[in-house]
Amino acid sequence: MEKELNIDYHLLTGYIRVAACVPEVRIADVAHNVESIAALATRAAEAGARIAVFPELCITAYTCGDLFLQNFLQEKAIEGLADLAGATSELDMVIIAGAPLRHRNRLYNCAAVIYKGEILGIVPKSHIPNYAEFYEKRWFAPGIGDSASPAGADADEISMGGCRIPFATDMLFQAFGATFGIEICEDLWVPVPPSCRLATSGADIIFNLSASDETIGKHDYLLSLIRQQSARCRCGYVYASAGVGESSTDLVFAGNAIIAEDGSLLRQSPRFRREALMETADIDMEKLRGDRIKYNTFTDSVSSPMRTIVIPSQGPGTVMPPLQRYVDAHPFVPADSMRLKSHCDDIIAMQAWGLAQRFGATGCRKAVIGISGGLDSTLALLVTAKAFDMLGLERSGIIAVTMPGLATTTRTHSNALELMRLLGATSLEIGINKAVAQHFSDIGQDPAVHDATYENSQARERTQILMDLANKYSGMVVGTGDLSELALGWCTYNGDQMSMYGVNASIPKTLVKYLVSHVAAESEPAVRRVLDDIVDTPISPELVPAQEGDVIAQKTEDLVGPYELHDFFIYNMLRNAYRPAKTFALACIAFEGIYDPETVKHWLKTFCRRFFNQQFKRSCMPDGPKVGSVCLSPRGDWRMPSDASSRMWLDEVERI
């Protein structure tokens, strides 16, 4: 369970807490099952859940067999739903439970939507399996496609307890600020699940009542289906499947409580437990709705409007602390080690492939790249070497240039020289001190004043050297700047901001470090030693003279803030389009114990100010490959006027 933090949870807008519940049942013992469901529903409500789903046919149990055809059990199922509604009438939570219900001389496998003592809607199962171990058509009619009733159960009502209750498959529900739809077990496994239509008609969340049995390999396939459907429909997907108490005469039901969102698993219960199960999680409807707007092909698939049942609940409010979902402090870096390895291999391959394609298109056979001994230029050199290998070119065609200046330390200088030698590049060393001193004299710059002119003059001198060398060797200048620097504008306009192809343009700084470490781990010992030392070197542009003892004085993160915070801001404000207040609250959760709220707020303000003010540098950035979900190229993901106002964003940060 996540630790509760001392932050204002009202800042965490757009979430709704849901629960997937698997009660302990007894076959055909409706009273016991209602009691078990109600007890688990109470637990879910106490945990802050607003909507809770229970398994398929949980009122009677799924494995009743021909007992489903008994009038007595059918009548008791109706009574059981009424009893469940009464037993949970004080809970401020929507309950979705499964039961067999008679309607128009047919028996349907249904989901009942209950709130505050009332049954507000009934959704029958659309697709009835009748293959292998399943023979549900022996008892149940399909909700749609019934040959005797082509319209099936759509746009209908069912009489229960003297009330007329909506009964349909084409039905949505609204409660607590969320719109949700329902499908039942097999509905997920068909070529076009009902959830596709439900989602494109407006459902933020799909609830699935299931009774899927266990067979070898099926569980992994089920998880894949749930994740893929939540991704395809850009929705939350909440799944509850039958467990303890179901018959093991021919099948095994292990119990599954699974919650997914847009392709990611948020919660997954253990299986084969001799007890009731419950998983809760907070679904981010704000993110889902934002993605549906951003990725316009989702709206191209919008279905015809459905009947919507508005449940008279209170507004969504805020989630009960702690937040019931993992907040990744490093969203650009996979936490799983095996996935990280695959991730790194793919990224470097994409960078190198893009560069190789550019070389092929231009006919260039030489690359010119400035090597500082820092992370970014190291990654760019590694990528360039791989691109040359792809093209079958000799690495000697890589003109790697180190340009020691007024602040270059022995550590970075020696690492640059050694790396160039080990990778087989053609090494050049061109000092810039004399040229910069002459330039200072020409423009009247006092060398003792270490201001922006002092720093940027060095960066522009280095870029001039690289560009002129590219002309000399008929080569291409490979850029080294990364996504984080572009977002902050931490680059010199018409200096290191410019190149002929920027291979790192969509790689955030936190990921650059992991990519270099990844290559180091797979390299021969000599290369590994150099790369490991580069990873351990403080990040610095080295434009201000070193301290006594040749120690780097100018540390980037002391000036603009920790890159791990800025990369978190980039992901959540650009990829997820969150407002500053929500980004702040999530950062406090993700970096709890590392940065206090005041520190987070300070650097968030810096990020917002610099991101807006430095857009002009991104508006004319060079070409480079997009490799992740965030890219700031004006020809790709991000188009913004350079004179856009940051006032609203900064004002909100101030109000936190």
C-alpha positions as CSV (number, residue, x, y, z in Angstrom):
1,M,0.0,0.0,0.0
2,E,1.3,3.4,-0.9
3,K,2.3,5.7,1.9
4,E,0.0,8.7,2.6
5,L,1.8,12.0,1.9
6,N,1.2,15.4,3.3
7,I,0.0,16.9,0.0
8,D,-3.3,18.5,-1.1
9,Y,-5.1,15.7,-2.8
10,H,-7.5,18.2,-4.4
11,L,-4.7,18.8,-6.8
12,L,-5.0,15.3,-8.1
13,T,-7.9,16.0,-10.5
14,G,-9.4,13.6,-13.0
15,Y,-9.2,10.3,-11.1
16,I,-11.8,7.9,-10.1
17,R,-11.2,4.9,-7.8
18,V,-12.6,1.6,-8.9
19,A,-12.6,-1.9,-7.4
20,A,-12.5,-5.4,-8.9
21,C,-14.0,-7.8,-6.4
22,V,-14.1,-11.6,-6.2
23,P,-16.3,-12.8,-3.3
24,E,-16.4,-16.3,-1.8
25,V,-19.5,-18.0,-3.2
26,R,-21.6,-21.1,-2.7
27,I,-23.3,-22.8,-5.6
28,A,-27.0,-21.9,-5.7
29,D,-26.9,-20.4,-2.2
30,V,-28.2,-16.9,-3.1
31,A,-28.5,-15.6,0.5
32,H,-24.9,-16.5,1.3
33,N,-23.7,-15.0,-1.9
34,V,-25.5,-11.8,-1.4
35,E,-24.0,-11.5,2.1
36,S,-20.6,-12.2,0.8
37,I,-20.9,-9.6,-2.0
38,A,-22.3,-7.0,0.3
39,A,-19.5,-7.5,2.8
40,L,-16.9,-7.1,0.0
41,A,-18.7,-4.1,-1.4
42,T,-18.5,-2.5,2.1
43,R,-14.7,-3.1,2.1
44,A,-14.5,-1.5,-1.4
45,A,-16.4,1.6,-0.3
46,E,-14.3,2.0,2.8
47,A,-11.2,1.9,0.5
48,G,-12.7,4.9,-1.4
49,A,-13.9,3.0,-4.5
50,R,-16.7,4.7,-6.4
51,I,-17.6,1.8,-8.7
52,A,-17.1,-1.9,-7.9
53,V,-17.5,-4.8,-10.2
54,F,-18.2,-8.5,-9.2
55,P,-17.9,-11.7,-11.2
56,E,-20.3,-13.1,-13.7
57,L,-23.4,-14.7,-12.2
58,C,-22.0,-14.2,-8.7
59,I,-25.5,-13.9,-7.2
60,T,-26.0,-17.6,-7.8
61,A,-22.4,-18.7,-8.7
62,Y,-21.4,-19.5,-12.3
63,T,-21.3,-23.3,-12.1
64,C,-24.9,-24.0,-11.3
65,G,-25.4,-26.1,-14.5
66,D,-29.0,-27.1,-15.1
67,L,-30.0,-25.5,-11.8
68,F,-30.2,-22.3,-13.8
69,L,-33.4,-23.8,-15.4
70,Q,-35.1,-24.1,-12.1
71,N,-37.8,-21.5,-11.6
72,F,-37.0,-21.5,-7.9
73,L,-33.3,-20.4,-8.5
74,Q,-34.4,-17.8,-11.0
75,E,-36.9,-16.3,-8.6
76,K,-34.3,-16.3,-5.8
77,A,-31.8,-14.5,-8.1
78,I,-34.3,-11.7,-8.5
79,E,-34.8,-11.6,-4.8
80,G,-31.1,-11.7,-4.3
81,L,-30.5,-8.6,-6.4
82,A,-33.2,-6.7,-4.4
83,D,-31.6,-7.9,-1.2
84,L,-28.1,-6.8,-2.4
85,A,-29.5,-3.4,-3.3
86,G,-31.0,-3.0,0.2
87,A,-27.9,-4.3,2.0
88,T,-25.7,-1.7,0.2
89,S,-28.1,1.2,0.1
90,E,-26.0,3.3,2.5
91,L,-22.8,2.9,0.4
92,D,-21.9,5.9,-1.8
93,M,-20.7,3.5,-4.5
94,V,-22.0,1.9,-7.7
95,I,-22.1,-1.9,-7.6
96,I,-22.1,-4.1,-10.7
97,A,-23.1,-7.7,-10.0
98,G,-24.0,-10.7,-12.1
99,A,-27.2,-12.7,-12.1
100,P,-29.4,-14.9,-14.3
101,L,-32.6,-13.0,-15.2
102,R,-35.7,-14.0,-17.1
103,H,-37.1,-11.8,-19.8
104,R,-39.6,-12.4,-22.6
105,N,-39.4,-16.2,-22.2
106,R,-35.7,-16.3,-22.3
107,L,-33.0,-16.5,-19.6
108,Y,-30.1,-14.0,-19.8
109,N,-26.7,-13.9,-18.2
110,C,-26.8,-10.3,-16.9
111,A,-25.0,-7.5,-15.1
112,A,-27.1,-5.4,-12.7
113,V,-26.0,-1.8,-11.9
114,I,-27.0,-0.9,-8.4
115,Y,-26.7,2.4,-6.5
116,K,-28.2,3.5,-3.2
117,G,-30.7,0.7,-3.0
118,E,-31.9,0.9,-6.6
119,I,-31.3,-1.3,-9.6
120,L,-30.7,1.3,-12.4
121,G,-30.0,-0.9,-15.4
122,I,-29.5,-4.4,-16.6
123,V,-27.0,-5.4,-19.3
124,P,-27.2,-8.9,-20.8
125,K,-24.2,-10.8,-22.1
126,S,-23.9,-10.3,-25.8
127,H,-22.0,-13.4,-26.9
128,I,-22.8,-16.8,-25.4
129,P,-20.0,-19.4,-25.7
130,N,-20.9,-22.9,-26.7
131,Y,-17.6,-24.6,-27.5
132,A,-15.1,-26.8,-25.7
133,E,-15.8,-26.6,-21.9
134,F,-18.5,-24.0,-22.4
135,Y,-22.1,-24.8,-23.2
136,E,-23.9,-21.6,-21.9
137,K,-26.4,-21.7,-24.7
138,R,-28.0,-24.6,-22.9
139,W,-29.4,-22.1,-20.5
140,F,-28.9,-18.5,-21.8
141,A,-29.9,-16.4,-24.8
142,P,-27.5,-13.9,-26.3
143,G,-28.1,-10.2,-25.6
144,I,-27.7,-9.4,-29.3
145,G,-28.0,-11.4,-32.5
146,D,-30.7,-13.7,-31.3
147,S,-32.3,-15.3,-34.4
148,A,-35.7,-15.1,-32.8
149,S,-35.2,-11.5,-32.0
150,P,-32.8,-9.7,-34.4
151,A,-32.7,-6.6,-32.2
152,G,-32.0,-8.8,-29.2
153,A,-32.3,-7.0,-25.9
154,D,-31.4,-3.5,-27.2
155,A,-33.7,-0.6,-26.3
156,D,-35.8,-2.7,-23.9
157,E,-37.0,-2.8,-20.3
158,I,-37.4,-5.6,-17.8
159,S,-39.9,-5.7,-15.0
160,M,-38.5,-6.4,-11.5
161,G,-40.3,-5.8,-8.3
162,G,-42.9,-3.7,-10.0
163,C,-40.3,-1.4,-11.6
164,R,-39.4,-1.0,-15.2
165,I,-35.6,-1.2,-15.5
166,P,-33.7,-0.4,-18.7
167,F,-32.5,-3.7,-20.2
168,A,-30.0,-3.4,-23.1
169,T,-26.5,-4.0,-24.4
170,D,-26.3,-0.6,-26.0
171,M,-26.3,1.3,-22.7
172,L,-23.9,3.6,-20.9
173,F,-23.9,4.8,-17.3
174,Q,-22.7,8.1,-15.8
175,A,-21.6,8.4,-12.2
176,F,-19.0,10.3,-10.2
177,G,-17.8,12.1,-13.3
178,A,-17.1,8.9,-15.2
179,T,-19.0,7.3,-18.1
180,F,-18.8,3.5,-18.1
181,G,-19.9,0.5,-20.1
182,I,-20.3,-3.2,-19.3
183,E,-19.4,-6.4,-21.1
184,I,-19.5,-9.9,-19.8
185,C,-16.7,-12.5,-20.1
186,E,-16.8,-14.0,-23.6
187,D,-17.6,-10.5,-24.9
188,L,-14.0,-9.6,-24.5
189,W,-12.8,-12.7,-26.6
190,V,-14.7,-12.1,-29.8
191,P,-13.2,-10.3,-32.9
192,V,-15.0,-7.0,-32.2
193,P,-15.8,-6.8,-28.5
194,P,-18.8,-4.7,-27.3
195,S,-16.3,-2.5,-25.4
196,C,-15.1,-1.1,-28.8
197,R,-18.5,0.4,-29.4
198,L,-19.0,1.3,-25.8
199,A,-15.7,3.2,-25.7
200,T,-16.2,5.0,-29.0
201,S,-19.7,6.0,-27.8
202,G,-18.1,7.7,-24.7
203,A,-17.3,5.1,-22.0
204,D,-14.1,6.0,-20.1
205,I,-14.1,2.7,-18.3
206,I,-15.2,-0.8,-19.2
207,F,-16.3,-3.2,-16.5
208,N,-16.1,-7.0,-17.3
209,L,-17.9,-9.5,-15.1
210,S,-16.3,-12.9,-15.9
211,A,-16.1,-16.5,-14.9
212,S,-13.2,-17.6,-17.1
213,D,-11.6,-20.9,-16.0
214,E,-7.9,-21.6,-15.8
215,T,-6.0,-23.6,-18.4
216,I,-2.2,-23.7,-19.2
217,G,-1.2,-20.4,-20.8
218,K,-4.6,-18.9,-20.6
219,H,-3.8,-16.4,-17.9
220,D,-1.1,-14.7,-19.8
221,Y,-3.3,-14.5,-22.8
222,L,-6.1,-13.0,-20.7
223,L,-3.7,-10.3,-19.4
224,S,-2.7,-9.6,-22.9
225,L,-6.3,-9.3,-24.0
226,I,-7.2,-6.9,-21.2
227,R,-4.1,-4.7,-21.8
228,Q,-4.6,-4.6,-25.5
229,Q,-8.3,-3.8,-25.2
230,S,-7.7,-1.0,-22.7
231,A,-5.0,0.4,-25.1
232,R,-7.2,0.0,-28.3
233,C,-10.1,1.7,-26.6
234,R,-8.0,4.2,-24.6
235,C,-10.0,3.3,-21.5
236,G,-9.8,1.9,-18.1
237,Y,-10.6,-1.8,-18.0
238,V,-11.8,-3.5,-14.7
239,Y,-12.1,-7.2,-14.7
240,A,-13.5,-9.5,-12.0
241,S,-13.6,-13.3,-12.5
242,A,-15.1,-16.1,-10.5
243,G,-12.9,-17.7,-7.8
244,V,-13.3,-19.6,-4.5
245,G,-16.5,-21.6,-4.1
246,E,-17.1,-22.3,-7.8
247,S,-17.4,-26.0,-8.7
248,S,-14.2,-27.9,-9.6
249,T,-16.1,-30.8,-11.1
250,D,-14.6,-30.2,-14.5
251,L,-12.9,-26.8,-14.3
252,V,-10.8,-24.7,-12.0
253,F,-11.7,-21.1,-11.3
254,A,-8.7,-19.3,-9.7
255,G,-10.2,-15.8,-9.2
256,N,-8.9,-12.7,-11.0
257,A,-9.2,-9.1,-10.0
258,I,-7.4,-7.0,-12.7
259,I,-7.4,-3.3,-13.4
260,A,-5.8,-1.9,-16.6
261,E,-5.5,1.5,-18.1
262,D,-4.5,2.4,-21.7
263,G,-2.3,-0.7,-22.1
264,S,-0.8,-0.8,-18.6
265,L,-1.8,-3.1,-15.7
266,L,-2.5,-1.0,-12.6
267,R,-3.4,-3.9,-10.3
268,Q,-3.5,-7.7,-10.5
269,S,-4.6,-9.9,-7.7
270,P,-2.9,-13.2,-6.7
271,R,-4.7,-16.3,-8.0
272,F,-5.7,-19.6,-6.3
273,R,-6.6,-17.9,-2.9
274,R,-9.1,-19.5,-0.6
275,E,-10.5,-16.2,0.3
276,A,-12.3,-13.2,-1.2
277,L,-10.2,-10.9,-3.4
278,M,-10.3,-7.2,-4.0
279,E,-8.1,-4.8,-5.9
280,T,-8.6,-1.1,-6.1
281,A,-6.9,1.5,-8.4
282,D,-7.4,5.1,-9.5
283,I,-8.2,5.4,-13.2
284,D,-7.0,8.6,-14.7
285,M,-9.9,9.8,-16.9
286,E,-8.2,13.1,-17.6
287,K,-5.3,11.3,-19.3
288,L,-7.7,9.0,-21.2
289,R,-9.9,11.8,-22.4
290,G,-6.9,13.9,-23.4
291,D,-5.5,11.0,-25.5
292,R,-8.8,10.5,-27.2
293,I,-8.7,14.2,-28.3
294,K,-5.0,14.1,-29.2
295,Y,-5.1,10.9,-31.2
296,N,-7.9,12.0,-33.6
297,T,-8.3,8.6,-35.2
298,F,-10.1,7.5,-32.1
299,T,-12.9,10.0,-32.8
300,D,-12.9,8.8,-36.4
301,S,-14.4,5.6,-35.1
302,V,-17.1,7.2,-33.0
303,S,-20.2,5.0,-32.8
304,S,-23.8,6.2,-32.8
305,P,-25.1,7.6,-29.5
306,M,-26.2,5.1,-26.9
307,R,-28.8,5.3,-24.2
308,T,-27.1,6.8,-21.1
309,I,-28.3,6.2,-17.6
310,V,-27.3,9.1,-15.4
311,I,-26.8,7.9,-11.8
312,P,-27.6,10.8,-9.4
313,S,-24.2,10.6,-7.6
314,Q,-22.2,13.4,-6.2
315,G,-19.3,14.9,-8.3
316,P,-16.0,13.0,-8.6
317,G,-14.3,15.1,-5.9
318,T,-10.8,13.9,-5.2
319,V,-9.5,10.4,-4.6
320,M,-9.0,9.2,-1.0
321,P,-5.3,9.2,-0.1
322,P,-3.0,7.5,-0.8
323,L,-3.2,7.5,-4.6
324,Q,-4.0,4.0,-5.7
325,R,-1.6,3.8,-8.6
326,Y,2.1,3.7,-9.2
327,V,3.6,7.1,-10.1
328,D,6.9,6.5,-12.0
329,A,9.6,9.0,-11.1
330,H,11.4,8.1,-14.3
331,P,8.7,7.6,-16.9
332,F,11.1,7.5,-19.8
333,V,13.1,4.7,-18.3
334,P,11.4,1.2,-18.0
335,A,11.7,-0.2,-14.5
336,D,11.9,-3.8,-15.6
337,S,15.6,-4.7,-16.3
338,M,14.8,-7.0,-19.3
339,R,12.4,-4.4,-20.8
340,L,15.0,-1.7,-20.2
341,K,17.6,-3.7,-22.2
342,S,15.2,-4.2,-25.1
343,H,14.2,-0.6,-24.8
344,C,17.8,0.6,-25.1
345,D,18.6,-1.7,-28.0
346,D,15.6,-0.4,-29.9
347,I,16.3,3.3,-29.2
348,I,20.0,3.1,-30.3
349,A,19.0,1.1,-33.4
350,M,16.3,3.8,-34.3
351,Q,18.8,6.6,-33.8
352,A,21.5,4.9,-35.9
353,W,19.0,3.9,-38.6
354,G,17.7,7.5,-38.9
355,L,21.3,8.8,-39.2
356,A,22.2,6.0,-41.7
357,Q,19.1,6.9,-43.8
358,R,20.2,10.6,-43.8
359,F,23.7,9.6,-45.0
360,G,22.2,7.4,-47.7
361,A,19.9,10.2,-48.9
362,T,22.7,12.9,-49.0
363,G,25.5,10.7,-50.2
364,C,27.7,11.8,-47.3
365,R,30.5,9.4,-46.2
366,K,31.9,11.5,-43.4
367,A,30.4,12.6,-40.1
368,V,31.7,15.5,-38.0
369,I,30.9,15.4,-34.3
370,G,32.1,17.4,-31.3
371,I,33.2,15.2,-28.3
372,S,33.3,16.8,-24.9
373,G,33.6,13.8,-22.7
374,G,30.0,14.3,-21.5
375,L,27.0,12.1,-21.8
376,D,25.3,13.6,-24.8
377,S,28.3,13.7,-27.1
378,T,29.2,10.2,-26.0
379,L,25.8,8.8,-26.9
380,A,25.9,10.6,-30.3
381,L,29.3,9.1,-31.0
382,L,28.1,5.6,-30.1
383,V,25.1,6.1,-32.4
384,T,27.2,7.4,-35.2
385,A,29.6,4.4,-35.0
386,K,26.6,2.1,-35.2
387,A,25.2,3.9,-38.2
388,F,28.6,3.6,-40.0
389,D,28.5,-0.1,-39.2
390,M,25.0,-0.4,-40.7
391,L,26.3,1.3,-43.8
392,G,29.4,-0.8,-44.0
393,L,31.6,2.4,-43.8
394,E,34.9,2.6,-42.1
395,R,34.7,4.3,-38.7
396,S,37.7,6.4,-39.7
397,G,35.1,8.4,-41.6
398,I,33.8,9.7,-38.3
399,I,35.7,13.0,-37.7
400,A,35.5,13.2,-33.9
401,V,36.7,16.6,-32.6
402,T,37.5,17.5,-29.1
403,M,37.8,21.3,-28.5
404,P,39.2,22.1,-25.1
405,G,38.4,25.6,-23.9
406,L,38.6,27.9,-21.0
407,A,36.9,25.5,-18.6
408,T,37.7,22.0,-19.9
409,T,38.9,19.6,-17.2
410,T,41.5,16.9,-17.5
411,R,38.9,14.2,-16.7
412,T,36.5,15.1,-19.6
413,H,39.3,15.8,-22.0
414,S,41.1,12.5,-21.4
415,N,37.8,10.6,-21.6
416,A,37.0,12.2,-25.0
417,L,40.3,11.3,-26.4
418,E,40.3,7.8,-25.2
419,L,36.7,7.1,-26.4
420,M,37.5,8.4,-29.9
421,R,40.5,6.2,-30.1
422,L,38.8,3.1,-28.8
423,L,35.9,3.5,-31.3
424,G,38.2,3.9,-34.2
425,A,37.1,7.4,-35.2
426,T,39.5,9.9,-36.7
427,S,40.5,12.1,-33.8
428,L,41.1,15.8,-34.0
429,E,42.0,18.2,-31.2
430,I,41.4,21.9,-31.8
431,G,41.7,24.3,-28.9
432,I,39.4,27.3,-28.8
433,N,41.1,29.5,-26.3
434,K,43.0,31.7,-28.7
435,A,40.0,32.1,-31.0
436,V,37.7,33.0,-28.1
437,A,40.2,35.4,-26.6
438,Q,40.4,37.2,-30.0
439,H,36.6,37.3,-30.2
440,F,36.4,38.7,-26.7
441,S,38.8,41.4,-27.8
442,D,36.9,42.1,-31.0
443,I,33.5,42.6,-29.2
444,G,34.9,44.2,-26.0
445,Q,34.1,41.3,-23.6
446,D,35.9,41.3,-20.3
447,P,37.3,37.7,-19.9
448,A,36.9,38.0,-16.1
449,V,33.1,38.4,-16.5
450,H,31.6,34.9,-16.7
451,D,28.2,35.9,-18.1
452,A,26.1,34.6,-21.0
453,T,28.4,36.2,-23.6
454,Y,31.4,34.5,-22.0
455,E,29.7,31.1,-22.1
456,N,27.9,31.3,-25.5
457,S,30.9,32.6,-27.3
458,Q,32.7,29.3,-26.6
459,A,29.7,27.2,-27.7
460,R,29.4,29.2,-31.0
461,E,33.1,28.9,-31.6
462,R,32.9,25.2,-31.3
463,T,29.9,25.0,-33.7
464,Q,31.7,27.2,-36.2
465,I,34.7,24.7,-36.2
466,L,32.4,21.7,-36.7
467,M,30.5,23.4,-39.5
468,D,33.7,24.4,-41.3
469,L,35.2,20.9,-40.9
470,A,32.0,19.5,-42.4
471,N,32.6,21.7,-45.4
472,K,36.2,20.7,-45.6
473,Y,35.5,16.9,-45.4
474,S,32.2,17.0,-47.3
475,G,30.6,15.6,-44.2
476,M,27.6,16.1,-41.9
477,V,27.6,17.7,-38.5
478,V,25.9,15.3,-36.1
479,G,24.1,17.1,-33.2
480,T,24.5,16.0,-29.6
481,G,21.8,18.0,-27.7
482,D,19.0,16.0,-26.0
483,L,15.3,16.5,-25.4
484,S,15.7,17.8,-21.8
485,E,18.1,20.5,-23.0
486,L,15.7,21.5,-25.8
487,A,12.7,21.7,-23.4
488,L,14.7,24.0,-21.0
489,G,16.4,25.9,-23.8
490,W,19.7,24.8,-22.1
491,C,21.6,25.2,-25.4
492,T,23.3,28.1,-27.2
493,Y,21.2,29.5,-30.1
494,N,23.2,29.1,-33.3
495,G,25.7,27.2,-31.2
496,D,25.3,23.7,-29.9
497,Q,21.6,24.1,-30.7
498,M,22.4,23.7,-34.4
499,S,23.6,20.7,-36.4
500,M,22.8,18.9,-39.7
501,Y,21.1,16.0,-37.9
502,G,20.4,15.7,-34.2
503,V,20.4,12.1,-33.2
504,N,19.6,12.8,-29.5
505,A,16.7,15.3,-30.1
506,S,14.0,13.1,-28.6
507,I,16.1,11.4,-25.9
508,P,15.6,12.9,-22.4
509,K,18.6,13.2,-20.2
510,T,17.6,10.5,-17.7
511,L,17.4,8.1,-20.6
512,V,20.7,9.2,-22.1
513,K,22.5,8.1,-19.0
514,Y,20.9,4.6,-19.2
515,L,21.7,4.3,-22.8
516,V,25.3,5.0,-22.3
517,S,25.4,2.6,-19.3
518,H,23.7,-0.1,-21.4
519,V,26.3,0.2,-24.1
520,A,29.0,0.1,-21.4
521,A,27.7,-3.1,-20.0
522,E,27.9,-4.8,-23.3
523,S,31.3,-3.4,-24.4
524,E,34.9,-4.7,-24.0
525,P,36.6,-3.7,-20.7
526,A,38.6,-0.8,-22.0
527,V,35.5,0.9,-23.6
528,R,33.4,0.0,-20.5
529,R,35.9,1.8,-18.2
530,V,35.7,5.0,-20.2
531,L,31.9,4.9,-20.5
532,D,31.4,4.2,-16.8
533,D,33.5,7.2,-15.9
534,I,31.6,9.4,-18.3
535,V,28.3,8.3,-16.7
536,D,29.8,9.2,-13.3
537,T,31.0,12.6,-14.3
538,P,28.8,15.6,-13.2
539,I,26.7,17.0,-16.0
540,S,28.3,20.3,-17.1
541,P,28.7,22.4,-20.3
542,E,32.2,23.3,-18.9
543,L,31.9,27.0,-19.9
544,V,33.1,28.4,-16.5
545,P,36.6,27.7,-15.3
546,A,37.2,24.8,-13.1
547,Q,37.7,25.1,-9.4
548,E,41.1,24.4,-7.7
549,G,42.2,20.9,-8.2
550,D,40.6,20.7,-11.7
551,V,37.2,20.1,-10.3
552,I,34.1,20.9,-12.4
553,A,32.7,24.2,-11.2
554,Q,29.6,24.6,-13.4
555,K,27.1,21.9,-12.7
556,T,24.1,22.1,-14.8
557,E,21.7,20.7,-12.3
558,D,22.7,23.3,-9.7
559,L,21.7,26.0,-12.3
560,V,18.5,24.7,-14.0
561,G,17.5,21.9,-11.6
562,P,17.6,18.1,-11.4
563,Y,17.1,16.5,-14.8
564,E,15.0,13.7,-13.3
565,L,12.5,16.3,-12.1
566,H,12.5,18.1,-15.4
567,D,12.1,14.9,-17.3
568,F,9.1,14.1,-15.0
569,F,7.6,17.5,-15.8
570,I,8.2,17.0,-19.6
571,Y,6.4,13.7,-19.6
572,N,3.4,14.7,-17.5
573,M,2.9,18.2,-18.9
574,L,3.6,17.4,-22.5
575,R,2.8,13.7,-23.0
576,N,-0.2,13.6,-20.5
577,A,-1.1,17.3,-20.9
578,Y,-1.5,17.7,-17.1
579,R,-1.8,21.2,-15.6
580,P,1.0,22.3,-13.3
581,A,-0.9,21.6,-10.0
582,K,-1.5,18.0,-10.9
583,T,2.1,17.6,-12.1
584,F,3.3,19.0,-8.8
585,A,1.2,16.7,-6.7
586,L,2.4,13.6,-8.7
587,A,6.0,14.7,-8.5
588,C,5.7,15.0,-4.7
589,I,4.4,11.4,-4.6
590,A,7.1,10.1,-7.1
591,F,10.0,11.8,-5.4
592,E,8.9,11.6,-1.8
593,G,12.0,11.5,0.5
594,I,14.2,12.8,-2.4
595,Y,12.8,16.3,-3.0
596,D,10.6,18.3,-0.6
597,P,7.5,20.0,-2.0
598,E,9.1,23.5,-1.9
599,T,12.0,22.2,-4.1
600,V,9.6,20.6,-6.5
601,K,7.6,23.8,-6.7
602,H,10.8,25.9,-7.3
603,W,12.0,23.8,-10.2
604,L,8.5,23.4,-11.7
605,K,8.3,27.2,-11.9
606,T,11.7,27.2,-13.6
607,F,10.6,24.6,-16.0
608,C,7.4,26.5,-17.0
609,R,9.2,29.7,-17.4
610,R,12.1,28.3,-19.5
611,F,9.8,26.0,-21.6
612,F,7.8,29.0,-22.8
613,N,10.6,31.5,-23.1
614,Q,12.9,29.2,-25.1
615,Q,10.5,28.0,-27.7
616,F,12.2,30.0,-30.4
617,K,15.2,27.6,-30.2
618,R,13.0,24.6,-30.8
619,S,11.2,26.4,-33.7
620,C,14.3,26.1,-35.8
621,M,15.9,22.9,-34.5
622,P,17.5,20.5,-37.0
623,D,16.0,17.3,-38.2
624,G,16.3,14.2,-35.9
625,P,14.5,11.0,-35.3
626,K,11.6,10.6,-32.9
627,V,12.1,7.5,-30.8
628,G,9.6,7.9,-27.9
629,S,6.3,9.4,-27.0
630,V,7.5,13.0,-26.6
631,C,9.2,15.0,-29.3
632,L,9.6,18.7,-29.6
633,S,10.3,19.0,-33.3
634,P,8.3,21.8,-34.9
635,R,7.7,19.3,-37.8
636,G,6.5,16.6,-35.4
637,D,4.8,16.5,-32.1
638,W,5.1,20.1,-30.9
639,R,4.0,23.3,-32.6
640,M,3.8,26.4,-30.4
641,P,4.2,30.1,-31.1
642,S,7.5,31.4,-29.7
643,D,5.6,34.3,-28.1
644,A,3.0,32.2,-26.3
645,S,2.4,33.5,-22.7
646,S,3.4,31.4,-19.7
647,R,1.3,33.6,-17.3
648,M,-1.4,31.0,-16.5
649,W,1.0,28.2,-15.9
650,L,3.3,30.3,-13.7
651,D,0.3,31.8,-11.8
652,E,-1.0,28.2,-11.0
653,V,2.5,27.2,-9.7
654,E,2.5,30.3,-7.4
655,R,-1.0,29.3,-6.0
656,I,0.1,25.8,-5.1
